[in-house]
């Protein structure tokens, strides 16, 4: 694979080429992983062929909710499992498309191994080298056992049947039976969706707690999860034994990618975004009010009076638009409100937490919110009743304007209980205004005296 603009993928290629020679793999190929969402490349895969199985080390800049994640998949049998690009090979039996993570096979290889073999949030080539070496060591250590498993039909069927039951429990149906006569593309999509979900499980807070030695917290969090895989059930029981005071190093300090990732996600990031939002809110409030005022003056430039100014709708719309704009804007400035240490970590991890595609999506969302806010402010400035020398203009309806000239004014009532003046027109419409408004903008233009009434209903 040619050199890319991603230093982590370039380092991944070099490390895998070295391991292919050292491990004396029967075959080796290194290929890009195409993005399913864009036309670009989202990662790379190294496929090593050994006796009876293939091992695929796959690095994705994003995989579902996971970011910059490295994993290992095992395909038992030379013609089964996944290709390097992450798509299932065409086989006669759909069930032959099953492949395994290292976790899936540990109960057959070493039931006491609960080490970390999925590494998310890899922020640098140096971190990648440390993490991929763990996978190399595991493959080198388990290579003979996996080959023995692949050559034993009973063990192979046991592993595949266990994985098939997990897939059936996840999808609530046997996807291999239902798609045996159906679309192979559907099966490929289902398996890819499952793998994304599976990897995301080990990129969650519960596993970060386990890797950090917070076993009580990990057990408490993971107890709420459904559809636990066979490995997760074993790990769950294992963590319960550790919560009493024992310890287990699932990942070394150099490979525990969960530790530094927590600094720029979760509460620290949310707190920084809220602080950024509070800082931007006054600016957004002032900008929203200024736009509202300019729109109001443009729409009602010849009016004597318009009810939209200082109305409850005006205050509500300005506040809502300002909150939306401040929230969107905080996504661009929140690192300024982190501590120096967390800001340094964020700089390293920014491409993980906010991929280029997500930043483009965020930019488009911000532009959309600006347009929506301007439209909302424009409609709020327009919505109301305006008084002109020749009569009323009713803009309370969204797309309809009603003109009520004073020549159609039937009578004016003054309600003694409220002090309001009610102007009744010949078409049955009634408009109410205060005494100050009536004497300033109505009576100078009409020759009708107000009729006092006790109350107006």
N, C-alpha and C positions, 0 to 999 in steps of 0.2 A: 504494500500500500504506500502511495506517495505521501510525502510530508504534507501535513495539514496546517491550518492556522490555529489548531488546538494543541497546546503543549502537552496536555495530559494524554491525549490520544497518541501523539508522537512518542512519548515515553512508554506508553502501553505497547506500542508496536515493537520498540527496541527490546523491552523486557521479555515479550512473548517469543521473539526470534531467538533470544539467548536461551530461553527455557526449552524451546524445540530442539536445539542442538544438545543441551545438557541431558535432557530426558530421553534422548534417542527415540523420539516419537516416530511411529511408522509413517505418519503423514502430518502435514501442517499447512494451514491456509489462514491468511489474515485478510479480512474483508470489512468494508464499511457496513454499518447498520443504518438503513434508510429510515427517515422519519415518516410516520404514518400521517402526520398532520401537515408537514410542509414538504417541499421538493428537495430539501437538503439532507445532510447527514447528521444523525443524532448520536452516533457513537461508532464503536468498532467491535468486532468479535474475532477471537483467535480460536481455531478448531484444531485440536490435537487428536490424532488417531493412535490408539493403543490396541493391544490384543483384546478383541471382544467389545470394545466400547470407544466412544468419542467423548472428549471433554471440551466443552465450549466455554471459554472465559469471555464474558461479555461486559463491555463498558458502555453505559448510556449516559449522556449528559442529562437526560430526563427520561423517566419511565413512570407514567402516571403521575402520582404526587411525589415520587422519589426524585432526587437530584444527584447528578454525578455519582452514579451507583455502579459498583463492580460486583459481579456475581459469577457463579460457576454452575453449569448445567452438564449433566451426564446423560448420554444416549447409549443405552445398552444394545449391542448389535451394530454391525457396520453399516447397515442400510436403514436405520431407524433414527427417530429423534428429530432434532432441529438442525436446520442449516445455519450457517454463520450469520445470515441476514435476519434470523429470527422467525423464519417461516417453516412450517412443517413439511417434511419431505413427502412426496407422493408414494404411498404404499398400498398394497392390496388390502391389508387389514387396517382400518382406521385406528384401532387400539395401539398399533405399532408406533403411532406418532407420540406416545407418552414419553416424556423425558423427565429427568429428576434433578433437583438441586442436591448439593452435597448433604443438606440436612435430611432429605428424604431417605438416604441410604445409610445414615450413620447407625441405625439400630441393627443393621446387618454387618457393618464394618467395625464399629467401636461404639458400643452403647454408652460408654462413659465420656464420650467426646461431646461437649456442648460449647465448643469454641465458636467464635464469630466467623462466618464465611460469606456474609453479604455486607458490603461496605458502602454506605451512602455518604453523600456530602464530602467527597474527596476534592479538596480545594487546590491541590498543587501536584506537580509531577513527583515531588519527593514523597508525598503521602501515597500517591498511586504505587510507587515502587515498593513501599513498605507493605501495603495491603495486598498487592498481587503476589508478593513473595510468600505470604501466608497461604494463598491458594496453591502456589507452586509446591510448597512443602507438603501440603495436604495431598495433592495429586501424587507426588513422589512417594509419600508414605503409604497411600492406599491403592496405588496402581495395581499391585499384584492381587490384592483382595478383590478389587472391582473386576479384574480380569477373571478371577476364579468364580465370582458371582455370575458373570456373563456366560461362563461356560457351564454353569449348573442350571438346567432348565427349571428345577424346583424353586431355587432361590430367585431366579429371574421372574418367574410367574408370581411368586409371593410379593416381590417388590411392585410389579405392575398392577396386580390385583389390589394391593393396598392403595396405590395412587389412584386407581380407577374408582375405588370407593370414596376417596376424598373428593374427587371431581364430581361424582354422582351426588354427594351430600351438598357440595357447593352449588351446583346447578339445579338440584332437586329433580334430576332425571339422568338417565344414562346417555350422555351425548354421543357415545360411540355407536350405540344401538340405533338411536334416533337419526343419526346422520350417515349410517352405513349405506343407505340407498339415496342419500340426499347430497347436498352440496359440500364438497370438500373445503370450499372457502369459508363456509359457516363454521365448520369444525376448527379450522385454523384460527378464525377470529375468536372463538370461545376459548381455545387454549391460550391464545395471546392475552386475552382479558384476564384469565385466571392467573397467568404468570405475573402480570402487573399487580394484581391484588395480592398475590403471595409475597412478592418483594416488598410491597408497601407495608405489610405486616411487620417486617423486620426493620422498617425505617420509622417506626412509631415510638411514642414516648415510653411505652412499657419496656421495649427492648433497650432503649437508651438507659433506663433505670437499671436493667439487668447488667449491661456492660459496665456501668459506673459503680456497681456493687450495692445499689439501693434495692435490695431484694424484696423487702416488705412492700415498697411502693410498686415494684414491678408486678408482684403477685396481685396486689389490690387492683391495679389497672387492668391486668390481663384477664382477671376473673370475669370481667364484663364482656369479653369477646366471645362471639359465636363462631361456629364452624372451625374449631381448632383442628389443625392437621395432626397426624400421628406424632410427628416430631414435636409440635407445640404442646401436645398433651404430656409427652415425656419431659420436655423442658419445664412445663408448669409444675409437675410433681418435683422435679429437681430443685427448682427455685424455692419451693416450700421447705425443703430440707435445709437450704442455705439461710433462710430468714431467721433461724434460731441463733445465728452468730458466726457461722462458718463463712468462708469466702472462696470465690472462684474467679480467676482471671480469664474472662472470655476473649479479651483482646488486649494486647499490649498498649502502652501509652501512645506509641507511634502509630498504631492502627485503630485506636478508638476514635473513629471519626464522629461519633455522636456527641462527644464532649464539647468541641468547639462550635458545632452546628447549633447547639442550643443557645449560644450567645446572641445569635442574630435572628432567631425565630422564637415564636412563643411570646412570653410576657415582655422581655426587653424590647422587642420590635414593636409590639402593640403599644407599650408605654411611650416609646419615642414617636410613634405615629400620632398618638393622641396629643402629645405635647406640641408636635408640629401643627396639628389641626387647630389647637387653641391659639397658637401664634398667628396662623393665617386667617383665623375667623374674623378679627376686626377689619383686616384689609378686604376680605371678601364681602363683608357686610357693607363697607363703604362703597366698594365697586358696584355691588348690586343695587344699592340705593341710588347711586349716581346714574346708572343706566335706566333704572325705573323712572327717575325724575326727568331725564332727557326724553324718554319715550312718552311720558305724560305730557310734557310741554309740546312735543311735536304733534301728538294726536289732538290735543285740546288747546291748540295755540290761540284760537279765536273764541274760546268758551269763556263765559263769565264765571262759571263755577263747575267743577266736576267732582263727583263723590269718590272716585277711586283714590285720590290723594288722601293720605292719613286714614285710610279705611283698614279694618282688621285684615282683609285680604292682602293689602299691601304689606303689612308687617309679617304676616305668615309666609307669603311668597318670598320676600327678601330673606327671611331667616332660613327657609328651606333651601333656597338656591345657594346662600352663603355656606351652609353646612355641606352641601354636595361638593361645591368647589373647593372648600377647605379640606375635605376628606380626600379628594382626588389629588390635590396639590401636596398633601402631606406625604404621599407615596414617593415624591421626588426629593423631599428635603429631610425626611426623618433621620437619616444617618447623622445629621448635624447635632441632634439632640441625644446621641448615645455618648457613653463615656469614651475616653480616648482608647481604652483597650478594646472595647466592643466595636468601635468604629474601625479600628485596624483589622479586626477579624471580619467585619462586614465587607471591607474593601477586598479581602481575599475571596470571600464567599459570595460576592454579589452575583456572579454569573451562575451560581448554583440556585440561589433563592429567587433570583429574577432573571430568567433566561431571556435571550434576545426576542424570542417570540412573545414572551409574557410582557416584556417592556413595550414592544410594539402594540400589543393588545391594550396595555395600560394607557399608552399615549392616545390610541384611538378612543378608548373609553373616556379619557379626560376631555378630548375634543368634543365628543358626543355630549358629555355633561355640560360643557360650556354652551353648546348650541341649545340644548334643552333648557338650561337656565335662562338664556336670553329670550327664548320663546315664551317661557313661563312669565318672565318679568314683563314682556311686551303685552301679553294677554291680560295680566293683572293691571297694568297701567290703563288698558283700554276698557276693562270691565267696570261699568258703573253708569251713572246717569249724569249727563252734562246739561247745563243751562246756557242757552244762547239768547240773544235779544229777541229772536223770533219764536223761541219755544224750547221744548225739551228734546234731547236725543238719548234714547235708551239703548245702551250697549251692554246690558246685563246678560243677554243671550250671547253664546260663544261666537256664532257666525251670522247673527241676525241683528240688524240695526232698525230701531223703530223711531220714527220722527213724530213728535207731538207738538204741532205749532200752537201758539197761544190763541189763535183764532178758533181752535177747537176746544178751548177750555170752557167747561160748563159751569163750574162753581168752585169756590174755595171754602173749606171748612177749617175752623180753628177749634181744636179739642182743648177744652179748659182743663181737663185732668192731666194732660201731658204737655200742653203748650205747643204742640206741633201743628203745622199747617198742612192740610191735605188737599191737593189739587186734583179734582175729578174732571176727566175729559169725556167727550161725547162717546168715545168708543168703549167706555167703561173702565179704562185704566185709571189708577189713582197713584199719585206720587206724593210722598211726604217729605217735609223739610223743616228745619228749625225756624224760629221766628226771625232770627238774625238773617238767615239766608233768604227768607221770603221777602223781607223788607229791602234787602240789598239788591236782589236779582230778579224778583218776580213782580212785585207791585209797581216798580217804575215802568213796566212794559205792558201792564194790563189795566183795564178799567173796572175790575170786578172787586167788590168789597167782600171781606171774609165773613162768613156766617158762623157765629159761635154755637158750639154744641158741647154737651157735657162730656161725651167721649165718642171716639170713632172706632167702629168695628168693621 
